[in-house]
């Protein structure tokens, strides 16, 4: 199966579709990720199939729970751009900030933004806990993909979430352990609002998207 066909078929299996222009953007992203990855080791995934399924489609599962409309979103610990850049390609109306402290990854993110001519997207080369007052309550949604455990994500991200905003974390099959640990805390920084389970197409892999609500007074 050709790469573009694999992408479109995978998206169809999770109830999404993309235009020819969006598919072309993903193919450019794939090519650049592999090219830069040979030098900078941006991702542990090396094959086209793995990148398309475990990076692109996995990132786009967030669209199943992210509300429609014009939102201000941050991707905490963006790495090589996941899930932020795939979300931006599919939802160009979303204003996205990619938070990534590693210099080589931040350089790659800026390169992809220029190459794909993406607008209303920026890179903050910083750790999330050091964003400071300029970004307090700045975002409607903050997403994270396997960067923090749930309790740590709430603690670090809640200062930057707007009133009624939400955090969304992607977790594997051990999600229940993190949820129990959060619930066992004497004064948790937030709570689990929703838990959505998905299966990645073509492979046996479970993804759990955990929608988190910050404790009142921290939002």
N, C-alpha and C positions, 0 to 999 in steps of 0.2 A: 504494500500500500504506500503510495506517495505521501510525503510529509503533509502537504496541504489537505489531502484527502483524509489522512489520519486525524488532523486537527478538526476538520469540519464534522467528521463522523463522531469523534469524541464529544464535541460540543453538542451535537444533536442528541447524544445519549444522556446528557445532563440537562436537556431542555433549553439549550441556547443555540444561537446561530450567529454567523458573522458575515460581513460583506466581503467582496473580493479585495477591497482596499485594506480592510482589517486583516484578512488572511495574509496578504502580501507583507504587512507590517510584522506579523508574527514570524514569517519566513526570514525576513531581514534580521529580526531579533535573534532567531535561532542561529543564523550564520555568524553574526557578530559574537554571540555568547561562546560559540565553539572556537572562533578565531582568538578572542581575548583569553579564553579559558586555557588555551595551550601554554600561554605565557604567565598568566596571573592566577591560575587555579581558582576561578570564580565559583565553580560548582563542582560537586562530586559526581554529578551526572554527565556522562560523556556521549551517549548515543542519541541520535535524533529522536527515536521513539520515547526514550526516558525523559528527555527534555520536554517534549510536547505533552506527554501524559502527566509526568510528575512535577513539572514546573508550570507550564501554560494552563492546562486544563485544571490542575489542582488549584492554581491561583484563582481561576474563574469560578470555582465553586462559591467564592464569597458573594458573587452576584446573586446567588439564590437567597441571600439573607440581607444584603445591603439595600436600603430603600431606593426607589427611583428618585430622580430629580437632581437639582444642583446642590451638591454637598461639598463641604470642606473635609477632606480625609487626610490622615497621616498613615504612612506605612512604617511601623517601628521596627528597626533592624532589617532594612529592605534588602541587604545583601546585593545580589545581582539584579534586583528589581522586582522581587516576588513578595507579595502579589501586586504591588503598586502599578508597575508598567502594564501588565496584561489588563488590569482593571481600567487603566486610562485608555488603552487602545479600544476597549469595548464600550466604555462610558466616557466619551471625550468631554462631556459637560461637567464631570467631577473635577474639582480643584484638589490636586494631590501634592502632598509634601513627602518626599522620600527621606527618611531619617536613617543615616548610615555612617557610623564613626570611622570605618576603615577607609583610608585614603584611596587605595587602588580600586575599591568597589565604587566609591563616590565618583571617581574619575570616569569609570565605565558608565555609571548611571547618567552623568552629564553628556557623555558621548552618545548614548542611545536617545536621549531627549532631543539632541540636535539632529541626529541622523533621521529619526522618525518624524521630525518637525512637530513635536508635541507641544501644546500650549497649556498654560495654567497648571504647570507641574514644576516643582523645584526640588533641589537636593539640600538637605541640612547635614553637613559633615560633623555630626555631633552625637554623643550618647543622649538618649532620651531624658535621663534624669538631670541633664545639665542644660536643658533648653531655656530655662529661665522665664522671667515674668512676661517677656514679649509674646510668648506662646500660651500663656495661661488661658484656659477656656476657649481656645482658638479653633478646635476641631469638632465637627459633628460626629465623626466616626474615626476611631483609631484601630487599625488592623495589625495583626502580628502573626507570623507563620513560623512556628517552632523556634521562636527566639527566647521566650520567657515562660516560666510556669504561670499558671493562672493568677495565683496570689501576688507574685512579683509584678506581673503585667498590670494588675489593678493598682498596686501601690505606686508604680512609676508613671502610669499613663493618666490616672484620674485628674491630676492637676491641670491637664491640658485639654480636657473634654468639656465641651459646652453644656449648658443646662439641657437636660433630656437627651444628651448624646449617649453613644454606646461604644463599647470596646468589642471587637470580634477577634477571637483567637482560633487558629486551626490546630487540632490535636489528633493524635493517633488513638489506638485502642486503649491506652492507659489513662484516658481522660477522667474516668471515674475516680481514680486515686487522687488526682489534683482537685477535683470537685469536693471530695470528702475532706481533704486537708484544708480547703478554704472554709468549709462549713464548720470545721472543728476549731477554727481560730476564735479566741475570746472576743476580739474586736475586728472583724474582717473589713477590709477597705471597700468591699462591694459584694455583689451577689450574682449568681447565675440567673439570667432572665429567660434564656431559651437555650436549648441544645438540639442541634440538627445533625442527623447522621446521613452520610453519603457514601457511595462506593465509587471509586475511580474507574472509568471505563477501561476495558481491555486487560486489566490486571486485578489481582486479589488484594485490594488495599482499602481500608476504611478510613474515612475522614470525619472528624467531629468538629463542627463549627459552633463554638461556644459564644453566645451573646451575653455580655456582662454589663451590669449596671453599677455605676459608682455609688458609694454610700452617700446619702443625703448630707450636704454640707461640703463634700469634696468635689462635686461636679462644677 
